[in-house]
């Protein structure tokens, strides 16, 4: 078996191992977001406060929001000041279902 095939199999195994966690995290983020509009910092702060994640880590939330955006589930709807810095960050909300 060539090195390229081994790399592909290793990547596939890694992806499949992470996939259930990714789905759980996406579901948790959607539950937290609910019908509100929130920034990554706000979602992450709520997850920490609720004991759903052990410490503040925006990398727990941001990649999942990007994936949910790519799937057409959430969208950005503006910007506001971060809860963690003077920078502004995107505000996210669920997309409204269109009949």
MMTF fields as JSON, N, C-alpha, C and O atoms, coordinates in Angstrom:
{
  "mmtfVersion": "1.0.0",
  "mmtfProducer": "UNKNOWN",
  "numBonds": 395,
  "numAtoms": 396,
  "numGroups": 99,
  "numChains": 1,
  "numModels": 1,
  "chainsPerModel": [1],
  "groupsPerChain": [99],
  "chainIdList": ["A"],
  "bondAtomList": [4, 2, 8, 6, 12, 10, 16, 14, 20, 18, 24, 22, 28, 26, 32, 30, 36, 34, 40, 38, 44, 42, 48, 46, 52, 50, 56, 54, 60, 58, 64, 62, 68, 66, 72, 70, 76, 74, 80, 78, 84, 82, 88, 86, 92, 90, 96, 94, 100, 98, 104, 102, 108, 106, 112, 110, 116, 114, 120, 118, 124, 122, 128, 126, 132, 130, 136, 134, 140, 138, 144, 142, 148, 146, 152, 150, 156, 154, 160, 158, 164, 162, 168, 166, 172, 170, 176, 174, 180, 178, 184, 182, 188, 186, 192, 190, 196, 194, 200, 198, 204, 202, 208, 206, 212, 210, 216, 214, 220, 218, 224, 222, 228, 226, 232, 230, 236, 234, 240, 238, 244, 242, 248, 246, 252, 250, 256, 254, 260, 258, 264, 262, 268, 266, 272, 270, 276, 274, 280, 278, 284, 282, 288, 286, 292, 290, 296, 294, 300, 298, 304, 302, 308, 306, 312, 310, 316, 314, 320, 318, 324, 322, 328, 326, 332, 330, 336, 334, 340, 338, 344, 342, 348, 346, 352, 350, 356, 354, 360, 358, 364, 362, 368, 366, 372, 370, 376, 374, 380, 378, 384, 382, 388, 386, 392, 390],
  "bondOrderList": [1, 1, 1, 1, 1, 1, 1, 1, 1, 1, 1, 1, 1, 1, 1, 1, 1, 1, 1, 1, 1, 1, 1, 1, 1, 1, 1, 1, 1, 1, 1, 1, 1, 1, 1, 1, 1, 1, 1, 1, 1, 1, 1, 1, 1, 1, 1, 1, 1, 1, 1, 1, 1, 1, 1, 1, 1, 1, 1, 1, 1, 1, 1, 1, 1, 1, 1, 1, 1, 1, 1, 1, 1, 1, 1, 1, 1, 1, 1, 1, 1, 1, 1, 1, 1, 1, 1, 1, 1, 1, 1, 1, 1, 1, 1, 1, 1, 1],
  "groupList": [{"groupName": "UNK", "atomNameList": ["N", "CA", "C", "O"], "elementList": ["N", "C", "C", "O"], "formalChargeList": [0, 0, 0, 0], "bondAtomList": [1, 0, 2, 1, 3, 2], "bondOrderList": [1, 1, 2], "singleLetterCode": "X", "chemCompType": "L-PEPTIDE LINKING"}],
  "groupTypeList": [0, 0, 0, 0, 0, 0, 0, 0, 0, 0, 0, 0, 0, 0, 0, 0, 0, 0, 0, 0, 0, 0, 0, 0, 0, 0, 0, 0, 0, 0, 0, 0, 0, 0, 0, 0, 0, 0, 0, 0, 0, 0, 0, 0, 0, 0, 0, 0, 0, 0, 0, 0, 0, 0, 0, 0, 0, 0, 0, 0, 0, 0, 0, 0, 0, 0, 0, 0, 0, 0, 0, 0, 0, 0, 0, 0, 0, 0, 0, 0, 0, 0, 0, 0, 0, 0, 0, 0, 0, 0, 0, 0, 0, 0, 0, 0, 0, 0, 0],
  "groupIdList": [1, 2, 3, 4, 5, 6, 7, 8, 9, 10, 11, 12, 13, 14, 15, 16, 17, 18, 19, 20, 21, 22, 23, 24, 25, 26, 27, 28, 29, 30, 31, 32, 33, 34, 35, 36, 37, 38, 39, 40, 41, 42, 43, 44, 45, 46, 47, 48, 49, 50, 51, 52, 53, 54, 55, 56, 57, 58, 59, 60, 61, 62, 63, 64, 65, 66, 67, 68, 69, 70, 71, 72, 73, 74, 75, 76, 77, 78, 79, 80, 81, 82, 83, 84, 85, 86, 87, 88, 89, 90, 91, 92, 93, 94, 95, 96, 97, 98, 99],
  "secStructList": [7, 7, 2, 2, 2, 2, 2, 2, 2, 2, 2, 2, 2, 2, 2, 2, 2, 2, 2, 2, 2, 2, 2, 2, 2, 2, 2, 2, 2, 2, 2, 2, 2, 6, 6, 1, 7, 3, 3, 2, 2, 2, 2, 2, 2, 2, 2, 2, 2, 6, 6, 1, 1, 1, 1, 7, 7, 4, 4, 4, 6, 2, 2, 2, 2, 2, 2, 2, 2, 2, 6, 6, 1, 3, 3, 3, 3, 3, 3, 3, 3, 7, 1, 1, 1, 1, 1, 3, 3, 3, 3, 3, 3, 3, 7, 7, 7, 7, 7],
  "xCoordList": [0.847, 0.0, 0.89, 1.857, 0.562, 1.358, 1.124, 0.118, 2.069, 1.983, 0.745, 0.11, 0.407, -0.752, -2.042, -2.912, -2.165, -3.353, -3.427, -4.508, -2.306, -2.263, -2.692, -3.443, -2.229, -2.599, -4.099, -4.729, -4.683, -6.128, -6.914, -7.911, -6.465, -7.154, -7.042, -8.005, -5.873, -5.669, -6.565, -7.193, -6.632, -7.5, -8.956, -9.693, -9.365, -10.751, -11.075, -12.141, -10.19, -10.399, -10.474, -11.309, -9.61, -9.62, -10.929, -11.533, -11.359, -12.602, -13.783, -14.626, -13.845, -14.953, -14.955, -16.017, -13.776, -13.689, -14.184, -14.773, -13.952, -14.328, -15.785, -16.407, -16.332, -17.668, -18.752, -19.514, -18.868, -19.926, -19.777, -20.775, -18.554, -18.327, -18.744, -19.352, -18.422, -18.786, -20.297, -20.803, -21.018, -22.475, -23.029, -23.95, -22.484, -22.928, -22.659, -23.504, -21.489, -21.146, -22.058, -22.509, -22.33, -23.225, -24.618, -25.23, -25.114, -26.428, -26.44, -27.394, -25.392, -25.275, -25.256, -25.89, -24.54, -24.471, -25.833, -26.251, -26.533, -27.871, -28.846, -29.683, -28.744, -29.592, -29.313, -30.24, -28.046, -27.661, -28.143, -28.646, -27.995, -28.404, -29.924, -30.417, -30.648, -32.106, -32.635, -32.282, -33.48, -34.044, -33.324, -33.751, -32.236, -31.487, -30.447, -30.173, -29.879, -28.72, -27.555, -27.627, -26.465, -25.344, -24.009, -23.921, -22.974, -21.613, -20.973, -21.504, -19.84, -19.085, -18.742, -18.879, -18.296, -17.933, -19.12, -18.983, -20.282, -21.474, -21.887, -22.229, -21.857, -22.203, -21.211, -21.603, -19.925, -18.889, -19.027, -18.911, -19.275, -19.475, -20.643, -20.544, -21.738, -22.9, -22.597, -23.032, -21.857, -21.511, -20.632, -20.785, -19.715, -18.863, -19.719, -19.611, -20.579, -21.42, -22.351, -22.643, -22.809, -23.713, -22.961, -23.58, -21.628, -20.833, -20.773, -20.414, -21.122, -21.126, -19.739, -19.448, -18.876, -17.471, -16.661, -17.122, -15.457, -14.718, -14.102, -13.902, -13.801, -13.167, -13.449, -13.864, -13.224, -13.481, -12.515, -11.296, -13.086, -12.291, -13.17, -14.014, -12.97, -13.813, -13.656, -14.519, -12.564, -12.368, -13.312, -13.42, -13.983, -15.023, -16.258, -16.976, -16.505, -17.738, -17.551, -18.33, -16.533, -16.379, -16.375, -17.084, -15.614, -15.625, -16.994, -17.384, -17.721, -19.049, -20.01, -20.838, -19.91, -20.768, -20.472, -21.387, -19.202, -18.845, -19.441, -19.952, -19.381, -19.97, -21.485, -22.064, -22.13, -23.579, -23.968, -25.024, -23.116, -23.369, -23.273, -24.116, -22.252, -22.084, -23.268, -23.593, -23.908, -25.075, -26.369, -27.43, -26.274, -27.457, -28.351, -29.528, -27.821, -28.623, -28.546, -29.538, -27.384, -27.217, -26.671, -26.182, -26.767, -26.239, -25.756, -26.134, -24.93, -24.531, -25.571, -26.183, -25.761, -26.791, -26.296, -27.092, -24.991, -24.425, -23.14, -22.547, -22.718, -21.501, -21.749, -22.55, -21.059, -21.077, -19.809, -19.062, -19.576, -18.35, -18.254, -19.228, -17.084, -16.811, -16.916, -16.65, -17.298, -17.312, -15.907, -15.696, -14.943, -13.586, -12.534, -11.399, -12.896, -11.905, -12.639, -13.868, -11.886, -12.482, -12.854, -13.454, -12.51, -12.812, -14.31, -15.019, -14.766, -16.142, -16.102, -15.104, -17.204, -17.286, -18.669, -19.617, -18.772, -20.023, -21.085, -20.794, -22.306, -23.463, -24.151, -24.382, -24.474, -25.04, -26.472, -26.843, -27.275, -28.648, -29.011, -28.391, -30.039, -30.561, -31.238, -31.862, -31.111, -31.827, -33.289, -33.633, -34.128, -35.554, -35.87, -35.366, -36.698, -37.105, -37.986, -38.906, -37.697, -38.514, -39.347, -38.814, -40.653, -41.533, -41.293, -41.952],
  "yCoordList": [-1.17, 0.0, 1.23, 1.306, 2.197, 3.403, 4.352, 4.275, 5.242, 6.235, 7.112, 7.491, 7.433, 8.278, 7.604, 8.259, 6.296, 5.556, 5.484, 5.624, 5.27, 5.225, 6.561, 6.599, 7.656, 8.998, 9.198, 9.713, 8.795, 8.94, 8.123, 8.596, 6.906, 6.06, 6.639, 6.606, 7.169, 7.782, 9.001, 9.177, 9.845, 11.023, 10.621, 11.222, 9.596, 9.14, 8.615, 8.916, 7.852, 7.327, 8.462, 8.43, 9.465, 10.616, 11.384, 11.772, 11.598, 12.318, 11.582, 12.195, 10.269, 9.487, 9.462, 9.381, 9.531, 9.556, 10.887, 10.928, 11.963, 13.301, 13.62, 14.437, 12.997, 13.337, 13.331, 14.295, 12.307, 12.359, 13.554, 14.17, 13.889, 15.058, 16.327, 17.213, 16.419, 17.587, 17.752, 18.857, 16.673, 16.744, 17.151, 17.965, 16.6, 16.966, 18.44, 19.133, 18.918, 20.32, 21.239, 22.265, 20.876, 21.683, 21.744, 22.811, 20.629, 20.575, 21.455, 22.197, 21.368, 22.161, 23.66, 24.455, 24.034, 25.434, 25.914, 27.021, 25.095, 25.472, 25.606, 26.508, 24.723, 24.813, 26.109, 26.782, 26.452, 27.674, 28.902, 29.849, 28.89, 30.013, 30.192, 31.315, 29.101, 29.18, 30.154, 30.063, 31.086, 32.087, 33.424, 34.423, 33.437, 34.678, 34.891, 34.006, 36.083, 36.426, 36.621, 37.435, 35.863, 35.877, 35.832, 35.36, 36.333, 36.248, 34.942, 34.267, 34.607, 33.428, 33.558, 32.599, 34.743, 34.965, 34.753, 34.142, 35.256, 35.111, 33.647, 33.183, 32.929, 31.498, 30.748, 29.931, 31.032, 30.35, 30.663, 29.765, 31.935, 32.318, 31.547, 31.077, 31.418, 30.68, 29.201, 28.601, 28.617, 27.198, 26.951, 25.942, 27.876, 27.757, 27.915, 27.124, 28.956, 29.222, 28.047, 27.764, 27.372, 26.226, 24.934, 23.901, 24.993, 23.803, 22.819, 21.657, 23.279, 22.396, 22.243, 21.236, 23.256, 23.157, 23.642, 24.507, 23.091, 23.352, 24.747, 25.225, 25.403, 26.721, 27.455, 26.852, 28.756, 29.572, 29.17, 29.242, 28.749, 28.407, 28.634, 27.8, 29.77, 30.112, 29.112, 29.03, 28.35, 27.336, 26.153, 25.31, 26.085, 25.071, 25.442, 24.565, 26.746, 27.24, 27.695, 27.31, 28.505, 29.152, 28.176, 28.422, 27.089, 26.171, 25.527, 25.287, 25.249, 24.651, 25.641, 25.249, 26.931, 27.93, 28.029, 28.171, 27.955, 27.986, 26.793, 26.94, 25.617, 24.427, 24.567, 24.215, 25.081, 25.272, 26.314, 26.209, 27.312, 28.311, 27.647, 27.881, 26.825, 26.125, 25.204, 24.966, 24.69, 23.817, 24.613, 24.04, 25.939, 26.779, 26.846, 27.188, 26.525, 26.493, 27.816, 28.258, 28.441, 29.733, 30.752, 30.404, 32.023, 33.099, 34.22, 34.291, 35.084, 36.264, 37.351, 37.42, 38.198, 39.232, 40.566, 41.406, 40.756, 42.009, 41.789, 40.712, 42.84, 42.777, 43.532, 44.466, 43.126, 43.899, 43.631, 42.699, 44.457, 44.378, 43.023, 42.514, 42.473, 41.199, 41.357, 42.436, 40.297, 40.311, 40.151, 40.31, 39.838, 39.545, 40.554, 40.503, 41.472, 42.453, 43.668, 43.728, 44.628, 45.816, 45.571, 46.435, 44.431, 44.111, 43.838, 43.55, 43.936, 43.527, 42.126, 41.703, 41.435, 40.099, 39.881, 40.595, 38.9, 38.6, 38.161, 37.495, 38.545, 38.095, 37.023, 37.21, 35.899, 34.742, 34.519, 34.827, 33.98, 33.577, 32.405, 32.175, 31.676, 30.604, 31.247, 32.302, 30.61, 31.095, 30.731, 29.672, 31.607, 31.314, 30.277, 30.338, 29.333, 28.294, 28.927, 29.687, 28.609, 29.112, 27.97, 26.9, 28.184, 27.098, 26.749, 25.859],
  "zCoordList": [0.0, 0.0, 0.0, 0.758, -0.856, -0.97, 0.184, 0.89, 0.355, 1.428, 1.263, 2.247, 0.013, -0.238, 0.232, 0.807, -0.012, 0.403, 1.932, 2.505, 2.582, 4.046, 4.623, 5.598, 4.039, 4.492, 4.373, 5.296, 3.242, 3.04, 4.065, 4.608, 4.323, 5.295, 6.701, 7.467, 7.04, 8.351, 8.51, 9.554, 7.482, 7.523, 7.687, 8.469, 6.94, 7.008, 8.407, 8.945, 8.99, 10.344, 11.357, 12.26, 11.216, 12.119, 11.987, 12.986, 10.759, 10.506, 11.127, 11.782, 10.924, 11.459, 12.981, 13.597, 13.592, 15.056, 15.611, 16.692, 14.886, 15.34, 15.002, 15.681, 13.981, 13.494, 14.573, 14.64, 15.42, 16.446, 17.381, 17.757, 17.759, 18.61, 17.891, 18.492, 16.613, 15.828, 15.798, 15.996, 15.555, 15.522, 16.879, 16.946, 17.964, 19.303, 19.578, 20.144, 19.182, 19.408, 18.607, 19.115, 17.366, 16.538, 17.154, 17.195, 17.627, 18.266, 19.524, 19.757, 20.316, 21.535, 21.215, 21.91, 20.182, 19.764, 19.29, 19.63, 18.507, 18.037, 19.204, 19.21, 20.181, 21.369, 22.126, 22.575, 22.264, 22.969, 22.212, 22.817, 20.922, 20.083, 20.12, 20.22, 20.039, 20.068, 19.036, 17.86, 19.458, 18.552, 18.674, 18.094, 19.427, 19.645, 18.56, 17.75, 18.563, 17.726, 18.678, 19.599, 18.453, 19.393, 18.659, 17.526, 19.327, 18.803, 19.291, 20.173, 18.709, 19.15, 20.632, 21.391, 21.042, 22.451, 23.379, 24.439, 22.984, 23.816, 23.935, 25.022, 22.83, 22.857, 23.741, 24.574, 23.551, 24.33, 25.81, 26.643, 26.155, 27.562, 28.18, 29.313, 27.445, 27.969, 28.166, 29.148, 27.241, 27.364, 28.595, 29.282, 28.864, 30.056, 31.314, 32.25, 31.327, 32.496, 32.801, 33.963, 31.758, 31.928, 32.252, 32.506, 32.244, 32.534, 31.371, 31.56, 30.164, 28.999, 28.384, 27.74, 28.587, 28.212, 29.415, 30.161, 29.612, 30.846, 30.972, 32.089, 29.863, 29.913, 28.615, 27.625, 28.625, 27.438, 26.323, 26.478, 25.204, 24.03, 22.803, 22.474, 22.127, 20.977, 19.839, 18.966, 19.84, 18.805, 18.981, 18.091, 20.1, 20.297, 19.481, 19.001, 19.324, 18.707, 17.261, 16.389, 16.999, 15.689, 14.507, 13.531, 14.551, 13.4, 13.163, 12.02, 14.256, 14.105, 13.456, 12.634, 13.817, 13.186, 11.694, 10.882, 11.338, 9.913, 9.181, 8.071, 9.79, 9.178, 9.06, 8.032, 10.111, 10.08, 9.03, 8.407, 8.839, 7.79, 6.416, 5.549, 6.221, 4.944, 4.649, 3.486, 5.693, 5.527, 5.362, 5.119, 5.497, 5.332, 6.553, 6.432, 7.735, 8.958, 9.718, 10.298, 9.718, 10.389, 9.398, 8.322, 9.791, 8.967, 9.877, 11.046, 9.336, 10.089, 9.849, 8.783, 10.86, 10.757, 11.3, 11.719, 11.292, 11.773, 12.536, 12.496, 13.238, 14.044, 15.337, 15.373, 16.406, 17.65, 18.425, 18.126, 19.424, 20.218, 20.913, 21.467, 20.868, 21.526, 23.038, 23.569, 23.731, 25.198, 25.755, 26.958, 24.893, 25.336, 24.902, 25.375, 24.006, 23.527, 22.985, 23.021, 22.487, 21.876, 20.415, 19.776, 19.899, 18.501, 18.336, 19.301, 17.094, 16.821, 16.218, 15.636, 16.376, 15.793, 15.201, 15.528, 14.34, 13.658, 14.659, 15.652, 14.375, 15.136, 14.296, 13.101, 14.934, 14.238, 14.677, 15.809, 13.769, 14.087, 13.176, 12.137, 13.607, 12.749, 11.549, 11.665, 10.412, 9.223, 9.372, 9.897, 8.911, 8.951, 7.898, 6.776, 8.261, 7.311, 6.239, 6.543, 5.002, 3.91, 3.364, 3.066, 3.228, 2.758, 1.321, 0.784]
}
